[in-house]
Amino acid sequence: MKNGYELLADFEKALKDCIYVSNEKLPEFFRDERTDGVSLATLERKCDELDKISEYEYTKQEKAKRVAMYADDIANGREIQYLSK
């Protein structure tokens, strides 16, 4: 027998499989040209894939932000404001 939390999780999954969004309301990346729409569950999976970035990519982005800020400080004759990690 399932407890209340498990039942709610099953209900949420079933509900996400039932709700469809029309392709015309979605950006190109999220569309499924085989059908008229995409389920909310599929959209959620695609969003989760987009949200995943590797630690290396995150560190690279952070370093690029810092370099840009430091370059801006130097170009404008200001003292460099170092950021902590």
C-alpha positions in Angstrom: 0.0 0.0 0.0 1.3 3.5 -0.9 1.5 6.3 1.5 0.1 9.8 0.9 3.4 11.2 -0.5 3.7 8.4 -3.0 0.2 8.8 -4.1 0.7 12.6 -4.6 3.9 11.9 -6.6 2.0 9.4 -8.8 -0.8 12.0 -9.3 1.7 14.7 -10.2 3.4 12.4 -12.8 0.0 11.5 -14.3 -1.1 15.1 -14.4 2.1 16.2 -16.2 1.5 13.5 -18.8 -2.0 14.7 -19.4 -1.3 18.4 -19.8 -0.2 19.4 -23.4 1.1 22.7 -24.7 0.5 23.6 -28.3 3.6 23.6 -30.5 2.8 27.1 -31.7 3.2 28.5 -28.2 6.6 26.9 -27.7 10.1 28.0 -28.8 11.5 25.9 -31.6 13.7 23.8 -29.4 10.8 22.5 -27.3 8.5 21.7 -30.2 7.6 18.1 -31.3 6.8 18.3 -35.0 5.4 14.7 -34.9 2.4 15.9 -32.9 0.4 19.0 -32.3 1.8 19.6 -28.8 4.2 18.5 -26.1 3.3 17.2 -22.7 4.3 19.1 -19.6 6.4 16.1 -18.5 8.4 16.3 -21.7 8.9 20.0 -21.4 10.1 19.5 -17.8 12.7 16.9 -19.0 14.0 19.2 -21.7 14.3 22.1 -19.2 16.2 19.8 -16.8 18.6 18.9 -19.6 19.2 22.6 -20.3 19.8 23.4 -16.7 22.6 20.9 -16.3 26.0 22.4 -16.9 29.3 20.7 -15.9 31.4 22.0 -13.1 34.0 22.9 -15.6 31.6 25.0 -17.7 30.4 26.8 -14.5 33.9 27.6 -13.4 34.8 28.8 -16.9 31.7 31.1 -16.9 32.6 32.5 -13.5 36.2 33.2 -14.5 35.0 34.9 -17.7 32.8 37.2 -15.6 35.6 38.1 -13.3 38.0 38.8 -16.1 35.4 41.1 -17.8 34.8 43.0 -14.6 38.6 43.4 -13.9 39.1 44.6 -17.5 36.3 47.1 -17.1 37.9 48.4 -13.9 41.3 48.8 -15.5 39.8 50.4 -18.7 37.9 53.0 -16.6 40.9 53.7 -14.4 39.4 52.3 -11.2 41.0 50.1 -8.6 40.3 46.5 -9.2 37.5 45.2 -7.0 38.4 41.6 -6.4 35.5 39.1 -5.9 35.6 36.3 -3.5 34.8 32.8 -4.8 
